[in-house]
Amino acid sequence: MTAPDIAVNHHADHPGFAGVTGTFFGLVMLIAGRRKARLAVDVAAVSEADHVVDIGCGPGTAAREAARRGARVTGVDPSPAMLRVARAFTRKKDSITWLEGTAESLPLPDGTATVVWSLATVHHWQDVDKGVAEIRRVLAPGGRMLAIERVSRPGATGLASHGWTEAQAKAFAALCRNAGLADVRVSTHGSGRRAVWTVAGLRQ
Ligand SMILES: C[S@@+](CC[C@H](N)C(=O)[O-])C[C@H]1O[C@@H](n2cnc3c(N)ncnc32)[C@H](O)[C@@H]1O
């Protein structure tokens, strides 16, 4: 099967996640990411049996939500500034491990995660094919993959463009199927400016 030729990482060169700017965005995302974090734990049905890997964890909002459900969690992000915010706002230090790394080269062994998710992040990855291959590698058989992105309109600019159109959500789903993930489904949740896509799949 050929994946449609539509870029799903249209903000791969976003410069704003390092240094002081990264810390500022991290603090903003602490609040802005709460709804998405709750959606992620519900859609992925996270429980205490899980090891959740949060790719592009940013300030760690979703990682902490998964830890509240009793899961063991690894948060991965390339930005030391984001990871500093994540560590600073984590009280239950022992259930979450924070690692510097990228989607394209996850610092984790094969088959060790039961859930791998990436929230508002795939549109920033440098290489989506490599990222999806890495998700498949670190997922254990039966493990769940989840990507969440804001719904954006074709031609949107600025902050409103930091998400996916329907075509981009479907293109990402096709990439996941091509990489061998099964039962890949695209859905929307919420409405208006809060609407998001979820793309979920399984490692067989
Ligand atoms: C918009 S923030 C989202 C943070 C968090 N997931 C949330 O929803 O609050 C995007 C995050 O993706 C990270 N990121 C950028 N490129 C990445 C890559 N290639 N692999 C993994 N994470 C990446 C950034 O450092 C940043 O923390």
The ligand as a MOL file (V3000), in Angstrom:
LIG
                    3D

  0  0  0     0  0            999 V3000
M  V30 BEGIN CTAB
M  V30 COUNTS 27 29 0 0 0
M  V30 BEGIN ATOM
M  V30 1 C 3.5770 21.3970 21.1750 0
M  V30 2 S 4.7170 20.6020 22.2620 0 CHG=1
M  V30 3 C 3.6640 19.3320 22.9640 0
M  V30 4 C 4.1360 18.8740 24.3040 0
M  V30 5 C 3.2510 17.8500 25.0040 0
M  V30 6 N 3.1500 16.6140 24.2500 0
M  V30 7 C 1.8790 18.4110 25.2830 0
M  V30 8 O 0.9110 18.0180 24.6090 0
M  V30 9 O 1.7680 19.2670 26.1780 0 CHG=-1
M  V30 10 C 5.7260 19.6670 21.1290 0
M  V30 11 C 6.8600 18.8980 21.8140 0
M  V30 12 O 7.4660 18.0370 20.8370 0
M  V30 13 C 8.8500 18.0160 21.0610 0
M  V30 14 N 9.5210 17.5720 19.8190 0
M  V30 15 C 9.9160 18.3160 18.7650 0
M  V30 16 N 10.5120 17.5470 17.8440 0
M  V30 17 C 10.4810 16.2670 18.3220 0
M  V30 18 C 10.9610 15.0090 17.8360 0
M  V30 19 N 11.5760 14.8960 16.6620 0
M  V30 20 N 10.7830 13.9160 18.6110 0
M  V30 21 C 10.1530 14.0110 19.8070 0
M  V30 22 N 9.6900 15.1790 20.3110 0
M  V30 23 C 9.8440 16.2870 19.5830 0
M  V30 24 C 9.1810 19.4450 21.5010 0
M  V30 25 O 10.4120 19.5450 22.1830 0
M  V30 26 C 7.9670 19.7780 22.3680 0
M  V30 27 O 8.1920 19.4540 23.7200 0
M  V30 END ATOM
M  V30 BEGIN BOND
M  V30 1 1 1 2
M  V30 2 1 2 3
M  V30 3 1 2 10
M  V30 4 1 3 4
M  V30 5 1 4 5
M  V30 6 1 5 6
M  V30 7 1 5 7
M  V30 8 2 7 8
M  V30 9 1 7 9
M  V30 10 1 10 11
M  V30 11 1 11 12
M  V30 12 1 11 26
M  V30 13 1 12 13
M  V30 14 1 13 14
M  V30 15 1 13 24
M  V30 16 1 14 15
M  V30 17 1 14 23
M  V30 18 2 15 16
M  V30 19 1 16 17
M  V30 20 1 17 18
M  V30 21 2 17 23
M  V30 22 1 18 19
M  V30 23 2 18 20
M  V30 24 1 20 21
M  V30 25 2 21 22
M  V30 26 1 22 23
M  V30 27 1 24 25
M  V30 28 1 24 26
M  V30 29 1 26 27
M  V30 END BOND
M  V30 END CTAB
M  END
